[in-house]
Amino acid sequence: MFFASDNTGPVHPDVMAALAAANEGYAMGYGADALAAEVQDRIREIFEAPEAVVYLVATGTAANSLALATLSTPWQTVFCSPVAHIHEDECNAPEFFTGGAKLTLVGDADKMTPETLRAAIAGEETRGVHGPQRGPVSITNVTERGTVYTAGEVAGLCAVAKEFGLPVHLDGARFANALVATNATPAEMTWRAGVDALSFGGTKNGCMGVEAVVFFDAEKAWEFELRRKRGAHLFSKHRYLSAQMAAYLQDDLWLRLARMANDGAAKLADGLKDAGAGFEWEPQANMIFPSFPRKRHQALHEAGAKYYVWEGDLDGADPEERLTARLVCDWSVSEDGIDRFLEVLKG
C-alpha cells in the first residue's frame, strides 16, 4: 500500500540487468560510449526525427533546467502553469541555471490554454528595458495534478508561442504516461505539435536515474553540451546512463511500464469512486487526487498505508472532514496492494 510517488518504486529488472552488462570491461567516458550513440539512434527512430540530438543526464531537474537555459537568456521569462513542475518542485533551479530568467505563471489552473497563454505573453515586454523579455513556454505533461494534455492541446499552445517567435519546452517526466493515456505517438506529442525541446523521463518509470534531453533542431546542441559540462551534469562513466536508457527503450519497455502504472491508478480510482471518494481533477494517468473523510485516512494509516501525501491535519477534530490525498502508482503497483487499500478505506 505504497502510493507516495513513482520515484519510490523499484528499478525494473531489465534495467538492472543492462547496468550489470554495461559494467563488464571498459568504455569511453563523457558520452563517447557506444551505447550513447545507440540510444540517440533509437530515440530518433521512436520520434520519427532523424535530425534530433539527444543528451542524457541523471535527474529531471537537470534536464529541465539545462534545456530551459539553452532556450532562454537571463533577461527573459519562462511561461508555465502555476503548478508546473519547474515552479513547484525544483527549488528555483531553472532560474539558477538560466542565470536569472524568471517564471511567469499562466492562468490559475493546472493546464494552460491558448487564451491564458496568449494573455500572459502579451502582458510581457510592455516596459521596454525595465521589464522581463518574452522567453520559452514550458509545458508539463503529465501535469502536477495528474491531468494530461492531448497532442492537439500541446499544438494549440505551441501555435500561440510561435505567434510570438518563442520556443517551446515539454517537461515529460511522465511523458510515457501521457502518451499511453492519449494514444498519441511521440512525434505527434512533440515536434509535430511544435515542441522544440523535450525532457524525456525515465527515472519515474522504472529506471534508476536517467533522463534524456531531446532537441528536435540541432542548432542548440553545442550550447547544451557546454551547459551540461559547466553545470556539473556530464557523467564521467556515462555508459551507466546509456545502459539504463537503452534498456528502457528496448521492445517499448517504457510504454509497457507506463501502461502498468496508468492501469493501476485507474483501478484504484474506480475503487475509490465506488467508496464515495470525490475527485477535483478527473483521473487520467498514474497520479490521482481523491478526497475522503479524515477517519478513513486515519484507518489507512493505522493499517500501514502511511506513504502517501495528503492535505490537512490528520489529527483534526472532525472525523467526517474530507482531506485530499495524492496517490501515485508506478509500474510495480500490485493488485493486492490496491485491493487492500480499498478494503481498509471502505471499512
N, C-alpha and C positions, 0 to 999 in steps of 0.2 A: 504494500500500500504506500508506495513511494512516488509521489506526484509533484515533487518540488520543482524540478526543471529537467529538460532534456540534456542539460550539462552534467547532471549527476549520474546518468546511466553508464553502463559498461561500454567498452570498445568492442566492436564486432569481431568475432574470431578470424574472419578473413583479413581484417586489417592487422590484427596481431600477428598472423602468420606472415603477412607481407613484410612487417617490420623485422621479424626474425630472419626471413630470407635476405632482406637488404643488409643484414648485419654480417653476412658472410663476405670475407675478403675486403677489398679496397675499392673506393670510388672517389672520383674527383669531387671537391667541395664547392661550396658557394654557388650552387645551382648548375654546375657543369656536369653533374651526373647524368648518365644515360636515361634514367627513369624520368628526369625532369623533362627531357625532350619528348618522351613518350606521352607524358601527361599533357603537354601542350598540344600534341597532335590529336589526342583523344578529345580534349575539350573543344578544339577547333571542329572536329567531326560532330560532336554532340550538338554544338551550337550552330552548325552549318555556317561557320565563319572562318574561312581558310586564312584570313589575314590577321586574325586576333592574336594578341600576345598575352601570355599567361605567366603570372608570378605567384609563388607560394610564400605564405607567412604562417605563423603559428597561432595567431589569435584574431578574432573578429574585430577587435578594437584596432589592431594594426592595419588590417585590411581596409576598414572604413576610413580611418584617419589618413593613411598614406594615399589612398585613392583620392580622397577629397582634397588633400594638399596638392596633389598633382593637377587637379582640375580647377584650382582656385588660386587667388592671390591674397595676401594678408589684409588688404583693404576691402575685400568683398564679404558678402554674407551668403550663407548656405540656407536654402529654403527647405523646410521639413515640417512634418506634423508635430503637434505638441507632445505626442507620445512616441516620437521616433526614437529608435534605439540610440542614435548618436546624441540625442538630447537627454534621455532619461538614464542611460546606463554606461556612459563612457567617460565620466569624470573630466569633462572638458578636453578630452584627448583630441578631438577634431580641431578645436580652437588652438591647442598647443602645436600640433603638427602642421597646421596651415600657417603658423606664425602670427595668428591673431584674428583670422577671419571669424566673424560672429555667426550665430544661428538666428534666423528669422522664422518664428513659428507661424505656421499657416493654418488659419481656421481654429476651431475648438473641438474637433472630432478626431477619432483615431485614423481616419483616412482623409487625405486631401482630395479636393475636387478641382476640376479645371477652373471653376469660378473663384473659389477661395485662393487658388494658386495665382491666378491672374491678378487678383486684387492685391495680394501680398507683394508680388513682383513690381506691379505698377506703383506701389507705395514707397519703393526704394528709389535711389538716385534722384531724389527731389531736392536735395540740399547741396548739390554740387560737390565741392571738395570736402565739405564739412560732414558728410554722411557716408555710410557704407555703400559700396557699389554692388550691383547685382552679380551674384555668383551661381554656383551649381544648384540644381534641385536634387534632393536626396529622398528616395522612396524606400520605405521599409516594408518588405513583403516576405513573410507573413508579418502583419503589424504586431505591435506590443499588446494588442487587445485580442489577438487570435483571429482577426479578420483578414481577408485576402483580397488583394487587388487582382482583377482579371487582366488578361493581356490587353483587352480593349480599354480598361481603365488606366493602365500604365501608358498606353498610346495616347490617351486623352491628355494626361499630364505632360507627357513629352512634347506633344504638339504645342502646348502653351509655352513650355520652356524654349522651344525652337523659335517661337514668335519673337522672343527677346534675345535670341542668339546665345542661350545658356546651355551648358552641358548637363547631362542627367546621370546620376549615380544611383544604382539599385543596391540597397543593403539586403542581400539574400542570405542572411544567417540561416533562415529556414526556407531557402529558395526551393528545395526539393518538395517540401510540404505544400508550398503554394502551387507548384506545377501539378502535383497529384490531385489537389483539391479542385483545380480548374480545368484539368485535361489540356492545358496549353503545352506547346513544345517549348524547349529552351530558347529557340530563336524568336518565337512569337512573343515571349515574355520579356525579351531583352532588345537586341539590336533592331529587329524588325519593328518594334514599337517605338524606337528612338533612343534607347538607353546607350550611353557611351561607355560606361564602366560598371562592372559588376563585382561585388564582394560575394563570392560563391562559397557558401558554408559547408563545412564537413564535420566540425567538432560536435555540434549538437545532434548530428545524425549518424553516430556510430564510429567516428574517428577519434583518435587520441588527442590530436591538436594540430589541425591544418585547415587553412582557408586559402582559396585561390582568388587572386585579383585578376580580372579579365578586362583588357582594353580592346574594344572592337575596332579601334583605329590605332595603328601602331605609332602615331605621331607622338604620343606621350610616353612611349616605352622607356627611353633612356632617362628621362627625368624621374620616372618612378623607380628605376633601378638605383639611381643616385639617392633618392629619398629613402628607399628601403635600407640601403647601407648606412647612410648618415643617421637614420633613426634607430640603428642597432637591431634591425629585424631581418638581416640577411644571415641565415644559418650557415655555419661552417659545415657541419655534417648534414647538408641539405637533403641527402638521399633519404633520410628518415621522414621528411615531409613528403617527398615524392612517392615513397613507397605507400604511405597512407592514402594519398590521393589516387594513385594508380589502382589500388585495391578497391577503393570506394567507387570508382567509375567502371570497374570490370563487370561485365554482364549486367549493367544497370543496377548494381547493388544499391546505389544511392537512392534510386527511385523506389526500390522494394522496401528499404528501411523506412523511408518517409511514409509509404503506404501503410506499413505496420503501425507506425506512430499515429497517423491520422485515423486509422480504423479503431485503434484502442480508444482514442479520445471520443470518437463517435459513439462507441458502445457505452462509454462512461457517461456521456452527455444524455443518451437516451434513457439510461437508468436513473439519472438524476432528475430528468423531466418527469418520469413515472413516479418519482418520490416527492414531487411537488416543488422541486427547485426552480428558481427563476433565472433568466439569463439576460443581462443587459446587452451583451453582444452575442448574436446567434453563432453557435459553434460552427467553425468552418475548417479548421485544420487540427493541429495537435495541442493547442493551448485553449482552455476554456475557463469561463468565469461564472460559476454558479453561485447563487445566494440561497442560504437555508438557515434555519434557526440556530441560535447560539448553542442550545442544548445538544443539537446533533453534532456540531463541531466538537463540543466537549466529549461526547461519546466516542467520536472518532479518535480523538487524541488519547483517550483512556484505553482504546483498543489498539493503539500503536501507530495510527495514521497521523503522525505528528509532522510529517515532512511535506508540507505544502504551505503556500503563502495565503494569508487572509487579511482582510481589512477589519479593523475594530478590535475591541478589547474582549479577549476570550473569556475573561472572568467577570464580565459585566453583570449587572443585576437582573436584566430582563432575559429569561431563558428563551423567549419567543422572538427576540430581535434577530433580524436576518443579517448575517455577515457574509460578505462576498469573498469567495476563495478563488485563487488562481491554481488550476490543476494542469499539469503538463505531462503528456505521455511521450516517451521515447520509444525507439524500435523494440526494446526488450520488455515492454509492459506485458504482464501476463493476464490472461482471462481470470485466473484465480484471484489475483490481486484486485482486479476491478470488481469481481463478484463479492469479495469480502468487504470492500469499501462500501458498496451499495447495501449489503446486508446490514452492516452496522448503522449506516445512515438511516435506513428505514426502521431500524429498531425492532 
